[in-house]
Amino acid sequence: MASMSTVLPLCLSIFLFFQVSIAQYSFSESPLQIRRGFRGDQESRQQCRFDHLAALGATHQQRSEAGFTEYYNTEATNEFRCAGVSVRRLVVERKGLVLPMYANSHKLVYIVQGRGVFGVALPGCPETFQTVQSSFEQQMATASEAQSTTKKLVDEHQQIRQFHQGDVIAVPAGVAHWLYNNGDSPVVAFTVIGTNNNANQLNPRRREFFLAGKPRSWQQQLYSYKGEQQSSNQNIFAGFSPDLLSEALGVSKQMALRLQSLNDRRGAIIRVEHGLQALQPSFQAEAMQEGLSQQQQPTWLQSGRAGGQRNGLDDIMCSFKLRKNINNPQSSDIFNPRSGRITRANSQNFPILNIIQMSATRTVLQNNALLTPHWTVNAHTVMYVTTGQGHVQVVDNRGRSVFDGELRQQQILLIPQNFAVAVKARHEGFTWVSFKTNHNAIDSQIAGKASILRALPVDVVANSYRLSRQESRSVKFNRGDEMGVFAPRSGQQQSVEWQINEQ
């Protein structure tokens, strides 16, 4: 009896522990049940109106030493503010380094052009990249170290990852990250930050915390909230006293003052004159590492930390892949050689998006091709045009057109959840990336295969629209051999050949 009285409470404790753990780290929730919203923001939600949508272009440019940042004025726009998304566009020149920072919300970064490396410093994860100095190198360095037979640690840091055009990079909220252009051309990166998610408990405003430099922020100067004084931006070290900072880091007071960067005028993107010296594997080695299965994790995941034990966070965060390419034609989810293709990055094929609570879709339409009318069941959508021009129509719940116009390169448009939208490319074609505020966004198509019309019985269609059965069959099946992207009808200009490797 004594043993049973001991075992029963122990079993209950273990059961409750696993229930709490599963509730905290479960990423298998239904995509229709995403938990979103900002605490205490009900008043602003009641003021949300989507009677008229507007295409936005960049309204301001903030110059740095090695590039510039473009802002889209989304925080002052009703529909973007209600959707809880903020966007910006970065141009990083050759040898440009975006200073380490972290944000109050998750973000997705799409690489429009260029290549380079980036780092994400996940808290609790091990520094798996190490470089050491051999005893011979020590002898060459100083005579005092000549008799040392051990290797000296030169540097260690968390993994550095390469990126190139077409990559979607996921950055969790509160996690420090940086980016460096080691290519021969400028890097163009479009960033979407979602402020209406569980990670953000501050307010529905994008906040970026810099770890270095003295960044300048146009938006913070223009949109200061009530009771919040405008001030020039500093990195977070500048808010601490030099004495406390020097004691905490074990450096001199003069060094602490330099870390505060009070007189640094280089901005948020600085130039590394002699190139960034950091340990990184070759592209082939990185690709092999990303291709490892769950049973073939890197060595540090197999052995864990000291004593061969894992800390739990390694399994959840440290092993996640942080980038996925959506430009590769061979990874298309929907492909029609006469009209275009659609490529999705969601939590099904990019698991970290379970945490980010956003997803991305790239759509390529050939000249005069059409994206089927559809609505997104569980997410708002931010369209960002990368090439070409297209005509977009958006319809609200009252059957009114809230947007009917052209979208061009570098413009953005927010499409609210459940609003119906149709897109038609112009003669030069049309390519854009859609950022959706759900990790597994679901589109309900109106025409073509897997559409709502195909799902309805002929008699339901006939009676709903006062059609004959023959007419209702035409409505259902005339586009029945195409899905998502439709070729232009006969008589319209069609492309001569499908360009697999479009620029």
C-alpha positions in Angstrom: 0.0 0.0 0.0 2.8 2.3 0.8 4.4 1.7 -2.6 1.1 2.3 -4.4 0.5 5.6 -2.5 4.0 6.7 -3.8 3.6 5.5 -7.4 0.2 7.0 -8.0 1.2 10.7 -7.3 4.4 10.1 -9.3 2.4 8.9 -12.3 0.0 11.8 -12.0 2.9 14.2 -11.9 4.5 12.7 -15.0 1.2 12.8 -16.8 0.6 16.4 -16.0 4.2 17.3 -17.0 3.7 15.7 -20.5 0.4 17.4 -20.9 1.9 20.8 -20.2 4.9 20.1 -22.5 2.7 19.0 -25.3 0.5 22.1 -24.9 3.5 24.3 -24.9 5.4 22.8 -27.8 2.7 21.2 -29.9 2.8 22.4 -33.5 0.1 20.1 -34.8 -2.9 22.3 -34.3 -5.4 22.7 -37.1 -4.5 25.4 -39.6 -8.1 26.7 -39.1 -7.5 27.2 -35.4 -4.5 29.5 -35.3 -4.4 31.6 -32.2 -3.8 35.2 -33.1 -4.5 38.7 -31.9 -3.0 41.4 -29.7 -3.9 41.6 -26.1 -6.1 44.6 -25.3 -6.4 45.6 -28.9 -10.2 45.1 -29.3 -10.9 48.8 -29.7 -8.6 49.1 -32.7 -10.1 45.9 -34.2 -13.5 47.4 -34.0 -12.2 50.4 -36.1 -10.8 48.1 -38.8 -12.5 48.8 -42.1 -11.5 47.4 -45.5 -13.8 49.4 -47.7 -11.0 50.6 -49.9 -7.6 48.9 -50.4 -4.6 50.7 -51.8 -1.4 49.6 -53.4 1.6 51.0 -51.6 5.1 51.8 -52.8 8.1 52.7 -50.7 7.6 56.2 -49.2 10.9 56.8 -47.6 14.5 55.7 -47.8 17.0 55.7 -44.9 20.6 55.6 -46.1 23.4 53.7 -44.3 27.1 53.4 -45.0 26.7 50.3 -47.1 23.1 50.3 -48.3 19.7 51.6 -47.4 16.3 50.7 -46.0 13.0 51.5 -47.7 9.8 51.9 -45.6 6.3 51.4 -46.9 4.3 53.5 -44.3 2.3 50.5 -43.3 1.9 51.5 -39.6 -0.2 54.5 -40.7 -2.3 52.5 -43.1 -5.6 51.1 -41.7 -5.6 47.7 -43.4 -2.0 46.9 -42.7 -2.3 48.0 -39.1 -5.5 45.9 -38.6 -3.8 42.9 -40.2 -0.8 43.3 -37.9 1.9 43.2 -40.5 4.8 45.6 -41.1 7.1 45.5 -44.1 10.3 47.0 -45.3 12.9 46.5 -48.1 16.7 46.3 -47.6 19.4 46.9 -50.2 22.8 45.7 -48.9 25.8 46.7 -51.0 28.8 44.4 -51.6 30.7 43.7 -48.3 27.7 45.2 -46.4 26.8 43.9 -43.0 23.4 44.4 -41.4 24.2 44.9 -37.8 23.0 42.3 -35.2 19.5 43.0 -34.0 16.3 41.3 -32.7 12.6 42.2 -33.0 9.5 41.9 -30.9 7.8 39.7 -33.5 8.5 36.9 -35.9 9.7 37.8 -39.4 10.0 36.3 -42.8 12.8 37.6 -45.2 12.6 37.0 -48.9 15.8 37.4 -50.9 14.8 39.1 -54.1 18.4 39.1 -55.5 21.9 38.5 -54.4 23.7 36.1 -52.1 25.5 36.1 -48.8 25.5 34.6 -45.3 23.4 35.1 -42.3 23.5 34.1 -38.7 20.7 33.5 -36.1 21.8 33.3 -32.5 19.3 30.9 -30.9 19.4 31.1 -27.1 20.4 27.9 -25.5 21.9 26.4 -28.6 25.6 25.3 -28.7 28.3 27.1 -30.6 29.0 24.4 -33.1 31.4 26.3 -35.4 34.9 26.3 -33.9 38.3 27.3 -35.2 41.5 26.5 -33.4 45.1 27.5 -33.7 47.6 24.7 -34.0 50.8 24.6 -32.0 52.8 25.5 -35.1 50.7 28.6 -35.6 51.2 29.5 -32.0 55.0 29.2 -32.4 54.8 31.5 -35.4 52.7 33.9 -33.4 54.7 34.4 -30.2 57.8 32.8 -28.7 56.1 32.5 -25.3 53.6 30.1 -26.7 56.1 28.0 -28.5 56.2 25.3 -25.9 52.5 24.8 -25.8 51.4 21.5 -27.3 47.7 22.1 -27.0 45.5 23.8 -29.5 44.3 27.3 -28.7 40.7 28.2 -29.3 40.5 31.2 -31.8 36.8 31.6 -32.2 33.5 29.7 -31.8 30.0 30.7 -32.7 26.7 29.4 -33.8 26.1 28.1 -37.3 26.5 30.5 -40.3 24.1 29.8 -43.2 24.4 30.8 -46.8 21.5 32.3 -48.7 20.9 33.2 -52.3 18.1 34.5 -54.6 14.7 33.1 -53.9 15.3 32.0 -50.3 12.8 32.6 -47.6 14.5 33.1 -44.2 12.6 32.6 -41.0 13.6 34.6 -37.9 11.8 34.0 -34.6 10.9 36.9 -32.3 13.5 38.0 -29.8 16.3 36.1 -31.5 19.4 38.1 -32.6 20.4 37.9 -36.2 22.6 39.5 -38.8 23.2 39.3 -42.6 26.3 39.9 -44.8 26.7 40.3 -48.5 29.7 38.4 -49.7 28.6 38.4 -53.4 29.4 40.6 -56.3 26.1 42.4 -56.6 23.7 44.1 -54.1 21.5 42.0 -51.9 17.8 43.0 -52.0 15.7 41.6 -49.1 12.0 42.1 -48.5 11.0 41.6 -44.9 7.5 41.1 -43.4 7.0 41.2 -39.6 3.8 39.9 -38.0 2.9 41.8 -34.9 -0.4 40.1 -34.2 0.8 36.8 -32.8 1.5 35.1 -29.5 5.2 36.0 -29.6 4.5 39.8 -29.3 3.2 41.0 -25.9 4.2 44.6 -26.3 1.9 46.5 -28.7 1.0 46.2 -32.4 4.0 48.1 -33.5 7.2 46.7 -35.0 10.1 47.2 -32.5 13.7 46.4 -33.5 16.4 46.3 -30.9 19.9 46.8 -32.2 23.0 45.2 -30.5 25.5 47.5 -32.2 25.8 50.8 -34.0 23.5 53.8 -33.9 20.7 53.0 -36.4 18.5 55.7 -37.7 14.8 55.0 -38.0 12.5 57.1 -40.1 9.3 55.3 -38.9 10.1 55.9 -35.2 10.5 59.6 -35.9 7.2 59.8 -37.8 5.0 57.5 -35.8 5.6 57.9 -32.1 2.8 56.6 -29.9 1.0 58.7 -27.3 3.2 59.2 -24.2 6.3 58.0 -26.0 8.9 60.7 -26.6 10.7 60.8 -29.9 14.5 60.3 -29.6 17.4 59.3 -31.7 17.9 55.6 -31.9 20.8 53.9 -30.0 21.8 50.3 -29.6 20.7 48.6 -26.3 24.2 49.0 -24.8 23.8 52.8 -24.8 21.0 52.6 -22.2 23.3 51.0 -19.6 25.9 53.0 -17.6 29.4 52.5 -18.8 30.5 51.3 -15.3 27.9 48.6 -15.1 28.6 47.5 -18.7 32.4 47.3 -18.2 31.9 45.2 -15.1 29.3 42.9 -16.8 31.5 42.2 -19.8 34.9 42.3 -18.0 36.3 45.1 -20.2 37.6 48.6 -19.6 35.3 51.6 -19.3 36.7 52.9 -22.6 35.8 49.7 -24.3 32.3 49.9 -22.9 31.9 53.4 -24.3 32.9 52.1 -27.7 30.3 49.4 -27.5 27.7 52.0 -26.9 28.5 53.5 -30.3 27.3 57.0 -29.3 29.2 58.7 -32.2 28.7 56.0 -34.8 27.2 57.5 -37.9 27.3 54.4 -40.2 23.7 53.5 -39.7 22.2 50.0 -39.6 24.2 48.6 -42.6 27.9 49.0 -42.4 30.8 48.2 -44.7 33.4 45.5 -43.8 36.3 46.8 -45.8 38.5 43.7 -45.8 35.6 41.2 -45.9 34.0 39.2 -43.1 36.3 36.7 -41.5 34.1 33.9 -40.0 34.1 30.2 -40.0 31.6 28.7 -42.5 31.3 25.5 -44.5 31.2 25.2 -48.2 27.8 25.4 -49.9 28.0 21.7 -50.7 28.7 20.8 -47.1 25.8 22.9 -45.9 23.5 21.3 -48.4 24.5 17.9 -47.2 23.9 18.9 -43.6 20.4 20.2 -44.4 19.6 16.9 -46.2 20.2 14.9 -43.0 17.2 13.0 -41.9 15.9 13.1 -38.3 17.8 9.9 -37.6 21.0 11.4 -39.1 21.3 14.7 -37.1 24.7 16.5 -36.9 27.1 15.1 -34.3 26.4 17.8 -31.7 22.7 16.8 -31.8 23.5 13.1 -31.5 25.8 13.5 -28.5 24.1 16.5 -27.0 25.9 18.6 -24.5 28.0 17.6 -21.5 27.4 14.1 -20.4 25.7 13.2 -23.7 22.4 14.7 -22.5 20.1 17.0 -24.5 18.5 20.1 -23.0 15.3 19.8 -24.9 15.7 23.1 -26.7 18.2 21.5 -29.1 15.5 19.2 -30.4 12.9 21.9 -30.8 14.8 24.9 -32.1 18.5 24.2 -32.7 18.0 21.7 -35.5 15.4 23.6 -37.5 16.2 24.6 -41.0 15.9 28.4 -41.3 15.7 28.9 -45.0 13.8 27.5 -48.0 14.1 28.4 -51.6 10.9 29.1 -53.5 12.4 30.1 -56.8 13.5 26.7 -58.0 11.0 25.6 -60.8 11.6 21.9 -59.8 10.0 22.5 -56.4 6.8 24.0 -57.8 3.5 22.8 -56.2 1.4 23.8 -59.2 2.8 23.9 -62.7 1.2 24.6 -66.1 3.6 25.1 -69.0 1.1 27.3 -70.7 0.4 29.6 -67.8 2.8 29.5 -64.9 3.5 28.0 -61.5 3.0 28.3 -57.8 5.5 27.4 -55.1 4.6 27.3 -51.4 6.6 27.5 -48.2 4.4 26.4 -45.3 4.7 24.4 -42.1 4.3 21.2 -44.1 7.6 21.6 -45.9 9.2 24.3 -43.8 8.6 23.2 -40.1 9.9 26.3 -38.4 6.9 28.2 -39.8 4.9 26.5 -37.1 6.7 28.9 -34.7 6.8 31.9 -37.1 3.0 31.7 -37.7 3.4 32.9 -41.3 4.0 31.3 -44.7 5.0 32.4 -48.2 3.9 31.6 -51.7 5.6 32.6 -55.0 3.4 32.8 -58.1 4.8 33.2 -61.6 2.3 34.0 -64.4 3.2 34.1 -68.1 1.9 36.9 -70.3 -1.9 37.2 -70.1 -2.2 34.2 -67.8 -4.8 34.2 -65.0 -4.7 33.2 -61.3 -8.0 31.6 -60.4 -10.4 33.7 -58.3 -10.0 32.5 -54.7 -10.0 33.5 -51.1 -7.7 32.6 -48.2 -9.6 30.8 -45.5 -7.4 31.5 -42.5 -5.0 34.3 -43.2 -4.4 37.9 -44.5 -2.2 38.1 -47.5 0.5 40.7 -48.4 1.4 40.7 -52.1 4.9 41.9 -53.0 5.6 42.3 -56.7 9.0 41.2 -57.9 8.7 41.5 -61.7 6.2 42.5 -64.3 2.8 44.0 -64.0 -0.7 42.6 -63.4 -4.3 43.5 -62.9 -5.8 42.7 -59.5 -9.4 42.7 -58.4 -10.5 42.2 -54.7 -14.1 41.8 -53.6 -15.4 42.1 -50.0 -18.3 40.3 -48.2 -20.9 42.8 -49.6 -19.9 41.9 -53.2 -18.2 45.3 -53.7 -14.9 45.9 -55.4 -12.5 47.2 -52.9 -9.5 47.2 -55.2 -9.5 47.1 -59.0 -6.1 48.3 -60.4 -2.6 47.6 -61.5 0.3 46.3 -59.4 3.8 47.0 -60.5 7.3 46.0 -59.4 8.1 46.7 -55.7 4.5 47.6 -54.8 2.6 45.8 -52.1 -1.1 45.2 -51.5 -2.9 43.7 -48.5 -5.8 41.3 -49.1 -7.9 40.7 -46.0 -8.9 37.2 -44.9 -11.8 35.7 -46.9 -11.8 38.6 -49.4 -12.0 37.1 -53.0 -9.2 38.0 -55.4 -8.3 37.4 -59.0 -5.1 38.3 -60.8 -4.3 38.6 -64.5 -0.8 39.1 -65.9 -0.1 41.8 -68.5 1.9 41.1 -71.6 5.3 41.1 -69.8 4.2 38.5 -67.3 3.7 38.9 -63.5 5.6 37.5 -60.6 5.0 38.1 -56.9 5.4 36.7 -53.4 2.5 36.4 -51.1 3.2 36.5 -47.3 0.3 35.0 -45.3 -0.4 35.4 -41.6 -0.8 31.7 -41.0 1.8 28.9 -41.0 -0.4 26.7 -43.2 -2.6 29.1 -45.1 -5.5 27.5 -47.1 -6.8 29.0 -50.4 -10.3 28.1 -51.5 -10.3 28.3 -55.3 -13.5 29.3 -57.2 -12.7 27.8 -60.6 -10.7 24.9 -62.0 -9.8 21.6 -60.4 -10.2 21.3 -56.6 -12.5 24.4 -56.7 -15.7 25.2 -54.9 -17.7 25.0 -58.1 -16.4 21.5 -58.9 -17.4 20.5 -55.4 -21.1 21.5 -55.9 -23.7 19.3 -57.6 -24.8 20.4 -61.1 -28.4 21.1 -59.8 -27.1 23.3 -57.0 -25.2 25.4 -59.5 -28.1 25.5 -61.9 -30.7 26.6 -59.3 -28.3 29.0 -57.5 -27.6 31.0 -60.7 -30.7 30.3 -62.7 -28.9 28.2 -65.3 -29.8 25.2 -67.3 -28.1 22.0 -66.5 -25.9 22.3 -69.6 -24.9 25.8 -68.7 -24.1 24.8 -65.1 -21.9 21.9 -66.4 -20.0 24.5 -68.5 -19.5 26.7 -65.4 -18.2 23.7 -63.5 -16.0 21.9 -66.1 -14.8 24.5 -68.7 -11.7 25.1 -66.6 -11.7 21.6 -65.2 -8.4 20.5 -66.6 -6.4 23.4 -65.0 -5.6 24.1 -61.4 -4.6 27.5 -59.8 -3.0 29.1 -62.9 -5.0 29.3 -66.1 -3.7 29.8 -69.6 -5.1 32.8 -71.6 -8.2 32.0 -73.7 -7.8 31.6 -77.5 -7.4 34.9 -79.3 -5.2 36.4 -76.5 -1.5 36.7 -76.9 0.3 33.7 -75.5 4.0 33.2 -74.8 6.1 31.4 -77.4 7.8 29.2 -75.0 8.0 28.7 -71.2 11.1 30.2 -69.7 12.2 27.8 -67.0 15.0 29.9 -65.8 13.4 33.3 -65.8 15.4 36.1 -64.3 
